[in-house]
Amino acid sequence: MSTDAAPRLEFAPGLTIRGFDPPLRLADFRLIAFDMDSTLINIECVDEIAAAAGRKTEVAAITEAAMRGEIADYKESLRRRVALLAGVPVEALERVWQERLRLNPGAEVLVHACQSAGLKTLLVSGGFTYFTDRISDRLALDFARSNVLGVANGQLTGRLVDQPWGDICDGEEKKRMLLQICVRLGIEPHQAIAVGDGANDLPMMGAAGLSVAFHAKPKVREQAMVAIESGGLDRLLELMRLP
């Protein structure tokens, strides 16, 4: 159903809903798709890599504008940010992984609950395979799609590597991936949940049967069916009937 005109209701402190009456049955969904940066994990990886080059403030400003939806061309914004990473040693990515990157509260609980209910899991990110591959392994996710950083002589080149499956993973690519996985699984988009925080998550959130904004930008909170504004990702389970 369309939720455009539905009022937003407070289900519990820091948890608002619109367009449906909980509880929903988790097992009625067959796929859950997650953004990574600031959704499954606590940081924006590109910003933390930029810190190694002394350019975090500049890169983070572009990231913030892109996530708020103030930059129309997400792909160009990512190219600009990646260009500022040229010359950063690959070891800096390992330091980000070891020292800065953490799963957000409730991430493991929510993922494991979904897996137990029979849902497949998709990680779809405008970030980088260096991190999405590791997160996918850690959480035993089924599918992942993100971007590949160029590397030469142990340093980032400031460019992204073209991949056979397509261009930069932006908002439209996230939507395409969600729909593609639905076809692959033989399910309808209304059987999918999409979780994100930034403007580039809106296309896939709009295609899914249930859209979830996690500590999200105002534009995303306004459009989502569920907005988690305090607490962890596992608060989504407060709206679900578990098997």
C-alpha positions, 0 to 999 in steps of 0.5 A: 500500500502507499504510505505517502499520506499515512500519519507517523505514529509513535509505537514506543519511545524512539520508534515510529511507524506509518502505513501498517499495524504491528506486529508483522510476522517476520517469516512473511518476509523473505529478504532483508537488505542492509546499507553498511556505513552508519547502518550496519556499522558505526562509521562512514569508511571513506571518511575514516580512510581520508583521515589517514591522508589528513583530508577527513574534514573535506571528505566528510563534508561531501559525505554528509551532503550526499547522505542528506540528499543535497548532492544530486549526482551520488556517483560524482560525489563518490568519485570526488571523495575517492580521488582525495584518497590517492596515495593513502597506504593500504595499511590504513584500511586495515587500521580502520577495520581494526581500530574504528569499525564496529557493528552498530548495536543490535546488528548481530541480533537482528541479522541472526533473528532474520536468518533464523526466520528464513530470510536471506540477507543482502548487504548493498553499499556505496562503500568498499569491498575491503569492508563489505567482504569482511562484514559479510563473512562475519555475519554470514550474509548471503549476498553483497554488492559494493565498490572496489578501490583501485590499488597500485604499489601498496597505495590507493590510486584515487580511482574505483575499479570497474566491475563486470556487473556494472557501474558505481553502487549508488541508490539506483544500483541498490534498488536494482540489486534488491529487485534482482535478488528478489527475482533470483529468490522467486519472491515479490519486492513486498516480501523484502525489507530495506534498512538504511540511513542516507538519501542513496538508500531511498530507491531500494527502500521505496521498492521494498515492502517494509522500509526502515530508517536507522538513525537516519537523515531527516529526508529518509526518516520522513519517507520510511515506514519505520524510523528507529531514532534511539537504540539499536537495529534490533528494535525492528524486532519490537514490531515483529512476531517471531516464528 
